[in-house]
Amino acid sequence: MKKRSNLKVMLRLSKLVAPLSGFMVLAVAMGIAGNLCASFITVLGGYAVLDIMNVPVTISVTVAFVLAVVFAVLRGILRYAEQSCNHYIAFKLLALIRDKVFRALRKLCPAKLEGRDKGDLISVITSDIELLEVFYAHTISPAIIAFVFCLILVVFISTFNIILGMIALIAYISVGIIIPVAVSKTSGKNGEKFRKESGELSSFVLDSLYGVDELIQYDCGDERIEKMNKMTDSLSKTEKKQKSLSGRNIAITNTIIFVFDIVMLLVGAYLYSILAVNLAGVIIPTLALMSSFGPAVALANLGSTLQNTFAAGNRVLDILDEIPVVSEISGKKDIAFTGAKAENVTFSYGNETILKNVSVDIPKKSVVGIIGKSGSGKSTLLKLFMRFWQTDSGKISISDTSVDEINTENLRDLESYVTQDTHLFHDSIKNNLKIAKLDATDEEIINACKKASVHDFIMSLPNGYDTMVGELGDTLSGGEKQRIGLARAFLHDAPFMLLDEPTSNLDSLNESVILKSLNEEREDRTVVLVSHRQSTMRIADRVYSVENGRTS
């Protein structure tokens, strides 16, 4: 994770408010007005008492009572309006951030996300982004409100005596700035540690759900639960430290407020004794100070909470700042498919060379087979044709045009890619198929499924194509999922089909049906078949063998 200071994180997150600056100004204005109303209700009480005592004041008891009622009503209205604005801004921005994060993930996929901890990613796009609500709803405008409000109160108290005004200024700085900064530094990396442990726990739980069958089979559930409990205990300890720090922060804040209230009263009394102020100059500034710490206390209480928020913001910014391995291409002239080639391609993953000087020629309307042992680089070659990764050297081309010069959207329209493991969403079979073509008709879907030898199976289900696929696709067998993946490829209707072990989970009968369908598609499609099965290669016009990253 990239290290950023809290200030940098705060500035980056604050820039996102720009589109909603009008609502932010409105929230701040109503917040300042609302807090002034709340504070001056107490001050008006002081004026009323002084008037009853026949101390000369500018506001009578009657006027004070009427204004107090008006301010009380306004306070409720303004507080509601301020919170509505702040939460509208917060939730609007959370939607904006989620959109930015998903766009970033789409650009990073698959190269930068392959092998990345999926549970941790889920934690970022759910709880981490959700935690930013604290920053947008309870930090930005409250900080501005506190600054302007405290400045107004300092000026008001200073009209009685400049010394009293300086005491108020020092009190606000102590409570609103010094304490939050000190608490933030004291908490150290607790917030970052909490977010990290939370992500690790999410990942562990997700991993356990994926592998629940294996855990039951090998009777190692107890060990898994024990490890989960240890992770939960560690997370609880980190959270306990944060809450302890938060409680200490509240105690220190309240103590300092009490001290400054006493100081204000004593200094006011001293100034009264030397005739520097009258009785109103003692009572009103003291009441004003005592009733005005609300906005500053709100900032003080954020000291420990913001550590979590900044840690979450840092993790979100990591995704937004991540540079994709390949960038989307646009603005080029679209091309039609006339064949594909790999010329002297070398590709390394980390320090491991996967392919070395590989050349493959794929003429239009042909079926080309690629065989080889597991780990020889067969699947990697298909991903390079999809431009999921960049070659280290050599050239991948389609229609004699480098894939680096083809519009990404055009490239996706030209290619259908079926992986070894078909992912099915928790939705109906029909909607899972329509991912390949959103506007597909029922007739097109049925024809694609017949080619993939899965139509009869689907029709045997209780609700046919409207049958819901279970969580993680577990209600279907590996072969059934694989055939639905093939049906997607047929439905996509691309001229260039890249099939990675398309029949690995199928019996010989279903394999024959699918190979026959592929053979019949020769006039419309070019097919690359990756497989370790010799039987799959019987329809291939030519076969390349990949061994140790080389072709023969």
C-alpha positions as CSV (number, residue, x, y, z in Angstrom):
1,M,0.0,0.0,0.0
2,K,1.3,3.4,-0.9
3,K,2.0,5.6,2.0
4,R,0.3,9.0,2.0
5,S,0.0,11.5,4.8
6,N,-3.4,12.1,6.3
7,L,-3.3,15.6,4.9
8,K,-2.8,14.3,1.3
9,V,-5.6,11.8,1.8
10,M,-7.9,14.5,3.1
11,L,-7.0,16.9,0.2
12,R,-7.6,14.1,-2.4
13,L,-10.9,13.2,-0.9
14,S,-12.0,16.8,-0.6
15,K,-11.4,17.4,-4.3
16,L,-14.2,15.0,-5.0
17,V,-16.7,17.5,-3.4
18,A,-16.3,20.0,-6.2
19,P,-19.4,18.8,-8.2
20,L,-21.5,19.3,-5.0
21,S,-19.9,22.5,-3.8
22,G,-23.3,24.3,-3.9
23,F,-24.8,21.9,-1.4
24,M,-21.6,22.1,0.7
25,V,-21.9,25.9,1.0
26,L,-25.6,25.5,1.9
27,A,-24.8,22.9,4.6
28,V,-22.0,25.1,6.1
29,A,-24.3,28.2,6.1
30,M,-27.1,26.4,7.8
31,G,-24.7,24.7,10.2
32,I,-23.2,28.1,11.3
33,A,-26.6,29.6,11.7
34,G,-27.9,26.6,13.6
35,N,-25.0,26.5,16.1
36,L,-25.3,30.3,16.6
37,C,-29.0,29.8,17.5
38,A,-28.2,27.0,19.9
39,S,-25.4,29.0,21.6
40,F,-27.3,32.2,21.9
41,I,-30.3,30.6,23.5
42,T,-28.1,30.3,26.7
43,V,-26.7,33.8,26.2
44,L,-30.2,35.2,25.9
45,G,-31.0,33.5,29.2
46,G,-28.1,35.4,30.7
47,Y,-29.4,38.7,29.4
48,A,-32.9,37.9,30.8
49,V,-31.4,37.2,34.3
50,L,-29.4,40.4,34.2
51,D,-32.5,42.4,33.2
52,I,-34.4,40.9,36.1
53,M,-31.5,42.0,38.4
54,N,-31.8,45.5,37.0
55,V,-28.4,45.4,35.4
56,P,-28.3,47.7,32.4
57,V,-28.4,45.4,29.2
58,T,-29.4,45.9,25.6
59,I,-31.9,43.0,25.6
60,S,-34.9,42.9,27.9
61,V,-36.3,39.8,29.5
62,T,-39.3,39.9,27.1
63,V,-37.2,40.2,24.0
64,A,-34.8,37.5,25.3
65,F,-37.7,35.1,25.8
66,V,-39.2,35.7,22.3
67,L,-35.8,35.4,20.6
68,A,-35.1,32.2,22.6
69,V,-38.3,30.6,21.3
70,V,-37.5,31.7,17.7
71,F,-33.9,30.5,18.0
72,A,-35.0,27.1,19.4
73,V,-37.4,26.5,16.5
74,L,-34.8,27.7,13.9
75,R,-32.2,25.5,15.5
76,G,-34.2,22.4,14.9
77,I,-35.0,23.3,11.3
78,L,-31.5,24.3,10.5
79,R,-30.0,21.2,12.1
80,Y,-32.2,18.9,10.1
81,A,-31.5,20.8,6.9
82,E,-27.7,20.8,7.5
83,Q,-27.6,17.1,8.2
84,S,-29.8,16.4,5.2
85,C,-27.4,18.3,3.0
86,N,-24.3,16.7,4.5
87,H,-25.7,13.2,4.1
88,Y,-26.9,13.9,0.6
89,I,-23.4,15.0,-0.3
90,A,-21.9,12.0,1.5
91,F,-24.1,9.3,-0.2
92,K,-23.9,11.0,-3.6
93,L,-20.1,11.0,-3.3
94,L,-20.0,7.4,-2.1
95,A,-21.9,6.5,-5.3
96,L,-19.4,8.6,-7.3
97,I,-16.4,6.9,-5.6
98,R,-17.9,3.4,-6.1
99,D,-18.3,4.2,-9.8
100,K,-14.7,5.4,-10.0
101,V,-13.4,2.3,-8.1
102,F,-15.3,-0.1,-10.4
103,R,-14.1,1.7,-13.5
104,A,-10.6,1.5,-12.1
105,L,-11.0,-2.3,-11.3
106,R,-12.3,-2.8,-14.8
107,K,-9.1,-1.2,-16.3
108,L,-6.9,-3.2,-13.9
109,C,-8.6,-6.5,-14.8
110,P,-7.4,-9.1,-15.3
111,A,-3.6,-8.6,-15.2
112,K,-3.4,-6.5,-12.1
113,L,-6.1,-8.4,-10.2
114,E,-5.0,-11.9,-11.0
115,G,-3.9,-13.5,-7.8
116,R,-5.0,-10.5,-5.7
117,D,-6.8,-11.1,-2.5
118,K,-10.5,-11.1,-3.5
119,G,-11.7,-10.8,0.1
120,D,-9.6,-7.7,0.7
121,L,-10.9,-6.2,-2.5
122,I,-14.5,-6.8,-1.3
123,S,-13.6,-5.1,2.0
124,V,-12.3,-2.1,0.1
125,I,-15.4,-1.7,-2.2
126,T,-17.8,-2.2,0.7
127,S,-16.7,-1.3,4.2
128,D,-13.8,1.0,3.3
129,I,-15.9,3.1,0.9
130,E,-18.8,3.1,3.4
131,L,-16.5,4.5,6.1
132,L,-15.7,7.5,3.9
133,E,-19.3,8.7,4.8
134,V,-17.7,9.8,8.2
135,F,-15.4,12.1,6.3
136,Y,-18.0,13.6,3.9
137,A,-20.9,13.9,6.3
138,H,-19.2,14.6,9.6
139,T,-15.8,16.1,8.8
140,I,-15.6,18.6,5.9
141,S,-18.5,20.9,6.7
142,P,-18.3,20.5,10.5
143,A,-14.6,21.6,10.3
144,I,-15.6,24.7,8.3
145,I,-18.6,25.4,10.5
146,A,-16.4,25.1,13.7
147,F,-13.8,27.5,12.3
148,V,-16.3,30.2,11.3
149,F,-18.6,29.7,14.3
150,C,-15.7,29.9,16.8
151,L,-14.4,33.1,15.0
152,I,-17.8,34.7,15.4
153,L,-17.9,33.8,19.1
154,V,-14.3,35.1,19.7
155,V,-15.3,38.5,18.1
156,F,-18.5,38.6,20.2
157,I,-16.7,37.8,23.5
158,S,-14.0,40.3,22.6
159,T,-16.6,43.1,22.5
160,F,-16.7,42.8,26.2
161,N,-13.0,42.6,26.7
162,I,-10.1,41.6,24.4
163,I,-8.5,39.4,27.1
164,L,-11.7,37.3,27.4
165,G,-11.8,37.0,23.6
166,M,-8.2,35.6,23.7
167,I,-9.2,33.1,26.3
168,A,-12.0,31.9,24.1
169,L,-9.6,31.7,21.1
170,I,-7.1,29.6,23.0
171,A,-9.9,27.4,24.3
172,Y,-11.3,26.7,20.8
173,I,-7.8,26.0,19.4
174,S,-7.1,23.6,22.2
175,V,-10.3,21.7,21.9
176,G,-10.8,21.8,18.1
177,I,-7.2,21.5,16.8
178,I,-4.6,20.5,19.4
179,I,-6.6,17.6,20.9
180,P,-7.6,16.0,17.6
181,V,-4.1,16.3,16.2
182,A,-2.6,14.9,19.4
183,V,-5.1,12.0,19.5
184,S,-4.5,11.3,15.8
185,K,-0.7,11.0,16.4
186,T,-1.2,8.9,19.6
187,S,-3.4,6.4,17.7
188,G,-0.5,5.9,15.3
189,K,-1.2,3.1,12.8
190,N,-4.2,1.6,14.7
191,G,-6.6,2.7,12.0
192,E,-4.5,1.3,9.2
193,K,-4.0,-1.9,11.2
194,F,-7.7,-2.2,11.8
195,R,-8.6,-1.8,8.1
196,K,-5.9,-4.3,7.1
197,E,-7.0,-6.9,9.6
198,S,-10.6,-6.4,8.6
199,G,-9.7,-7.0,5.0
200,E,-7.7,-10.1,5.9
201,L,-10.6,-11.5,7.9
202,S,-13.1,-10.9,5.0
203,S,-10.7,-12.7,2.7
204,F,-10.4,-15.6,5.1
205,V,-14.1,-16.0,5.5
206,L,-14.7,-15.8,1.7
207,D,-11.9,-18.3,1.1
208,S,-13.5,-20.6,3.7
209,L,-16.9,-20.4,1.9
210,Y,-15.4,-21.2,-1.4
211,G,-13.6,-24.3,0.1
212,V,-16.3,-25.5,2.5
213,D,-16.6,-28.8,0.6
214,E,-12.9,-29.6,1.1
215,L,-13.0,-28.5,4.7
216,I,-15.8,-30.9,5.4
217,Q,-14.2,-33.7,3.3
218,Y,-10.9,-33.5,5.2
219,D,-12.4,-32.7,8.6
220,C,-10.3,-29.6,9.1
221,G,-13.2,-27.2,10.0
222,D,-12.1,-27.0,13.6
223,E,-8.6,-25.7,12.6
224,R,-10.2,-23.2,10.3
225,I,-12.6,-22.0,13.0
226,E,-9.7,-21.7,15.4
227,K,-7.7,-19.5,13.0
228,M,-10.8,-17.4,12.3
229,N,-11.3,-16.9,16.0
230,K,-7.6,-15.8,16.4
231,M,-8.1,-13.3,13.6
232,T,-11.3,-12.0,15.1
233,D,-9.7,-11.7,18.6
234,S,-6.8,-9.7,17.1
235,L,-9.3,-7.4,15.3
236,S,-11.2,-7.0,18.5
237,K,-8.1,-6.0,20.4
238,T,-7.2,-3.4,17.8
239,E,-10.8,-2.0,17.9
240,K,-10.6,-2.0,21.7
241,K,-7.5,0.1,21.6
242,Q,-9.2,2.6,19.3
243,K,-12.3,2.8,21.5
244,S,-10.1,3.2,24.6
245,L,-8.3,6.0,22.9
246,S,-11.6,7.6,21.9
247,G,-12.9,7.4,25.6
248,R,-9.7,9.0,26.8
249,N,-10.0,11.7,24.2
250,I,-13.6,12.5,25.4
251,A,-12.4,12.7,29.0
252,I,-9.5,15.0,28.2
253,T,-11.7,17.2,26.1
254,N,-14.4,17.6,28.8
255,T,-11.7,18.3,31.4
256,I,-10.1,21.0,29.2
257,I,-13.6,22.6,28.5
258,F,-14.3,22.7,32.3
259,V,-10.9,24.3,33.0
260,F,-11.4,27.0,30.3
261,D,-14.9,27.7,31.6
262,I,-13.5,28.2,35.1
263,V,-10.7,30.4,33.8
264,M,-13.2,32.5,31.8
265,L,-15.3,33.0,35.0
266,L,-12.3,33.8,37.2
267,V,-10.7,36.2,34.7
268,G,-14.1,37.9,34.2
269,A,-14.5,38.3,37.9
270,Y,-11.0,39.8,38.2
271,L,-11.7,42.2,35.4
272,Y,-15.0,43.1,37.2
273,S,-13.1,43.8,40.4
274,I,-10.8,46.3,38.7
275,L,-13.8,47.8,36.9
276,A,-12.5,46.7,33.4
277,V,-16.0,45.2,32.7
278,N,-19.4,45.3,34.3
279,L,-21.4,42.4,35.6
280,A,-22.7,41.6,32.0
281,G,-19.0,41.4,31.0
282,V,-18.6,38.5,33.4
283,I,-21.8,36.6,32.9
284,I,-22.4,36.8,29.1
285,P,-18.8,35.8,28.0
286,T,-18.8,32.9,30.5
287,L,-22.2,31.7,29.2
288,A,-21.2,32.2,25.6
289,L,-18.1,30.1,26.1
290,M,-19.8,27.4,28.0
291,S,-22.5,27.0,25.3
292,S,-20.3,27.2,22.3
293,F,-18.0,24.2,22.4
294,G,-20.3,22.0,20.4
295,P,-18.7,22.4,17.0
296,A,-15.1,22.2,18.5
297,V,-16.0,19.1,20.4
298,A,-17.3,17.5,17.2
299,L,-13.8,17.9,15.8
300,A,-12.1,16.7,18.9
301,N,-14.2,13.5,18.8
302,L,-13.1,12.9,15.3
303,G,-9.4,12.5,16.3
304,S,-9.5,8.7,16.7
305,T,-12.3,8.0,14.2
306,L,-10.5,9.8,11.4
307,Q,-7.6,7.4,11.7
308,N,-9.9,4.6,10.5
309,T,-11.3,6.9,7.8
310,F,-7.9,8.0,6.5
311,A,-6.8,4.4,6.4
312,A,-9.9,3.4,4.4
313,G,-9.4,6.4,2.1
314,N,-5.8,5.4,1.6
315,R,-6.8,1.9,0.5
316,V,-9.4,3.3,-1.9
317,L,-6.9,5.8,-3.4
318,D,-4.5,2.8,-3.9
319,I,-7.0,1.3,-6.4
320,L,-7.8,4.7,-8.1
321,D,-4.0,5.4,-8.5
322,E,-3.1,1.9,-9.7
323,I,-1.7,1.9,-13.2
324,P,-3.2,-0.8,-15.5
325,V,-0.9,-3.2,-17.3
326,V,-2.7,-2.4,-20.5
327,S,-4.8,0.7,-21.3
328,E,-8.0,0.8,-23.2
329,I,-7.6,1.9,-26.8
330,S,-10.0,4.1,-28.7
331,G,-10.0,6.5,-31.7
332,K,-8.6,4.0,-34.2
333,K,-10.4,2.7,-37.3
334,D,-12.4,-0.5,-36.7
335,I,-11.2,-3.6,-38.5
336,A,-12.8,-6.8,-39.7
337,F,-11.3,-10.2,-38.9
338,T,-9.1,-11.8,-41.6
339,G,-6.8,-13.9,-39.5
340,A,-4.5,-13.8,-36.5
341,K,-0.8,-14.3,-35.7
342,A,1.7,-14.5,-32.9
343,E,5.2,-13.7,-34.1
344,N,8.3,-14.4,-32.0
345,V,6.3,-13.6,-28.8
346,T,8.1,-13.7,-25.5
347,F,6.2,-13.1,-22.2
348,S,7.3,-13.3,-18.6
349,Y,5.2,-13.3,-15.5
350,G,7.4,-11.7,-12.8
351,N,10.8,-13.3,-13.1
352,E,9.4,-16.5,-14.8
353,T,9.5,-16.7,-18.6
354,I,6.3,-18.3,-19.7
355,L,6.6,-18.0,-23.5
356,K,9.8,-17.6,-25.5
357,N,9.9,-16.7,-29.2
358,V,6.5,-18.3,-29.9
359,S,5.0,-18.0,-33.4
360,V,1.5,-19.2,-34.3
361,D,-0.3,-18.6,-37.6
362,I,-4.1,-18.7,-37.5
363,P,-5.7,-18.3,-41.0
364,K,-9.3,-17.2,-41.3
365,K,-12.0,-20.0,-41.3
366,S,-9.6,-22.5,-39.8
367,V,-9.5,-24.5,-36.6
368,V,-6.1,-24.4,-34.9
369,G,-5.2,-26.6,-32.0
370,I,-2.7,-25.9,-29.3
371,I,-1.6,-28.8,-27.0
372,G,1.0,-29.0,-24.2
373,K,1.5,-29.9,-20.6
374,S,-0.1,-27.9,-17.8
375,G,1.9,-24.7,-17.2
376,S,3.5,-24.7,-20.7
377,G,1.9,-21.3,-21.6
378,K,-1.1,-22.4,-23.7
379,S,-3.6,-20.3,-21.7
380,T,-1.2,-17.4,-21.5
381,L,-1.1,-17.2,-25.3
382,L,-4.8,-16.9,-25.5
383,K,-4.8,-14.1,-23.0
384,L,-2.2,-12.3,-25.1
385,F,-4.5,-12.5,-28.1
386,M,-7.2,-11.0,-25.8
387,R,-4.7,-8.3,-24.9
388,F,-5.2,-8.9,-21.2
389,W,-1.4,-8.6,-20.9
390,Q,1.4,-7.0,-22.9
391,T,4.1,-9.1,-24.6
392,D,7.7,-8.5,-23.5
393,S,8.7,-8.8,-27.2
394,G,7.3,-10.0,-30.4
395,K,3.9,-9.2,-31.9
396,I,0.3,-10.3,-31.5
397,S,-1.7,-9.2,-34.5
398,I,-5.3,-9.6,-35.8
399,S,-6.0,-8.8,-39.5
400,D,-2.3,-7.8,-39.8
401,T,-2.8,-5.1,-37.2
402,S,-1.1,-5.2,-33.8
403,V,-3.6,-5.7,-31.0
404,D,-2.0,-2.6,-29.4
405,E,-3.4,-0.6,-32.3
406,I,-7.0,-2.0,-32.2
407,N,-9.8,-0.3,-30.4
408,T,-10.5,-2.3,-27.2
409,E,-14.2,-2.4,-28.0
410,N,-13.5,-3.5,-31.5
411,L,-11.2,-6.2,-30.2
412,R,-13.8,-7.6,-27.8
413,D,-16.4,-7.7,-30.6
414,L,-14.0,-9.7,-32.8
415,E,-13.2,-12.3,-30.1
416,S,-15.0,-14.8,-27.9
417,Y,-13.0,-16.3,-25.1
418,V,-14.0,-19.3,-23.0
419,T,-11.8,-20.0,-19.9
420,Q,-11.3,-23.2,-18.1
421,D,-13.5,-22.1,-15.2
422,T,-16.8,-20.6,-16.3
423,H,-18.2,-18.1,-13.7
424,L,-21.9,-18.0,-13.3
425,F,-23.7,-15.1,-11.5
426,H,-26.4,-15.6,-8.9
427,D,-29.1,-15.0,-11.5
428,S,-31.3,-16.9,-14.0
429,I,-29.6,-19.1,-16.7
430,K,-31.0,-16.8,-19.4
431,N,-29.5,-13.7,-17.8
432,N,-26.2,-15.5,-17.4
433,L,-26.2,-16.3,-21.1
434,K,-27.2,-12.7,-22.1
435,I,-24.0,-11.4,-20.7
436,A,-22.5,-12.3,-24.0
437,K,-25.2,-10.4,-25.9
438,L,-27.5,-8.2,-23.9
439,D,-30.2,-7.8,-26.7
440,A,-30.2,-11.5,-27.6
441,T,-33.6,-12.9,-28.6
442,D,-34.9,-16.2,-27.1
443,E,-34.4,-17.9,-30.4
444,E,-30.7,-16.8,-30.5
445,I,-30.2,-18.0,-27.0
446,I,-31.8,-21.4,-27.7
447,N,-29.7,-21.9,-30.9
448,A,-26.5,-21.1,-29.0
449,C,-27.4,-23.6,-26.3
450,K,-28.1,-26.3,-28.8
451,K,-24.7,-25.8,-30.4
452,A,-23.2,-26.1,-26.9
453,S,-25.2,-29.3,-26.2
454,V,-26.9,-27.7,-23.1
455,H,-30.4,-26.9,-24.4
456,D,-32.0,-30.2,-23.4
457,F,-30.5,-30.1,-19.9
458,I,-31.8,-26.5,-19.4
459,M,-35.3,-27.5,-20.6
460,S,-35.3,-30.4,-18.0
461,L,-35.0,-27.9,-15.2
462,P,-38.2,-26.8,-13.3
463,N,-38.2,-23.3,-14.8
464,G,-36.1,-23.9,-17.9
465,Y,-34.1,-20.8,-18.9
466,D,-35.6,-18.8,-16.0
467,T,-34.1,-21.3,-13.4
468,M,-31.9,-19.5,-10.9
469,V,-28.3,-20.4,-10.7
470,G,-27.1,-21.0,-7.1
471,E,-24.6,-18.9,-5.2
472,L,-21.2,-19.4,-7.0
473,G,-22.9,-21.6,-9.5
474,D,-22.8,-24.6,-7.1
475,T,-26.2,-25.9,-8.3
476,L,-24.6,-26.9,-11.6
477,S,-21.9,-29.4,-12.3
478,G,-18.5,-28.5,-13.9
479,G,-19.6,-29.9,-17.2
480,E,-22.9,-28.0,-17.2
481,K,-21.2,-24.7,-16.3
482,Q,-18.6,-25.3,-19.1
483,R,-21.4,-25.9,-21.7
484,I,-23.1,-22.6,-20.6
485,G,-19.8,-20.9,-21.0
486,L,-19.5,-22.3,-24.6
487,A,-23.1,-21.2,-25.3
488,R,-22.1,-17.7,-24.3
489,A,-19.3,-17.8,-26.8
490,F,-21.7,-19.0,-29.6
491,L,-24.2,-16.3,-28.6
492,H,-21.5,-13.6,-28.7
493,D,-21.1,-14.5,-32.4
494,A,-17.6,-13.2,-32.7
495,P,-15.5,-14.3,-35.8
496,F,-12.6,-15.4,-33.7
497,M,-13.2,-18.0,-30.9
498,L,-10.5,-18.7,-28.3
499,L,-11.4,-21.8,-26.3
500,D,-9.3,-22.9,-23.3
501,E,-9.9,-26.6,-22.5
502,P,-13.6,-26.3,-23.7
503,T,-14.3,-30.0,-23.2
504,S,-12.2,-30.8,-20.1
505,N,-15.3,-31.5,-18.0
506,L,-17.4,-33.2,-20.6
507,D,-18.0,-36.8,-21.4
508,S,-17.2,-38.2,-24.9
509,L,-20.8,-37.8,-26.2
510,N,-21.1,-34.1,-25.3
511,E,-17.6,-33.5,-26.5
512,S,-18.5,-35.0,-29.9
513,V,-21.7,-32.8,-30.2
514,I,-19.7,-29.6,-29.4
515,L,-16.8,-30.5,-31.7
516,K,-19.3,-31.1,-34.4
517,S,-20.9,-27.7,-33.8
518,L,-17.5,-26.0,-34.0
519,N,-16.7,-27.9,-37.2
520,E,-20.0,-26.7,-38.7
521,E,-19.0,-23.1,-37.8
522,R,-16.0,-23.0,-40.1
523,E,-17.6,-20.7,-42.6
524,D,-18.4,-18.1,-40.0
525,R,-15.6,-18.5,-37.4
526,T,-12.0,-19.1,-36.8
527,V,-11.3,-21.2,-33.8
528,V,-8.3,-21.7,-31.5
529,L,-8.6,-24.9,-29.4
530,V,-6.4,-25.3,-26.3
531,S,-6.5,-28.8,-24.9
532,H,-4.4,-31.6,-23.5
533,R,-6.9,-34.1,-25.0
534,Q,-5.8,-35.6,-28.4
535,S,-9.5,-36.3,-29.1
536,T,-10.3,-32.6,-29.1
537,M,-7.7,-32.1,-31.8
538,R,-9.3,-34.3,-34.5
539,I,-11.2,-31.3,-36.0
540,A,-8.1,-29.1,-36.1
541,D,-6.6,-28.1,-39.4
542,R,-3.2,-27.7,-37.8
543,V,-1.8,-28.3,-34.3
544,Y,0.9,-26.5,-32.4
545,S,2.6,-28.1,-29.5
546,V,3.8,-25.8,-26.7
547,E,6.6,-27.2,-24.5
548,N,8.7,-25.1,-22.1
549,G,7.3,-21.9,-23.6
550,R,8.2,-22.8,-27.1
551,T,6.1,-24.0,-30.1
552,S,6.7,-26.8,-32.5
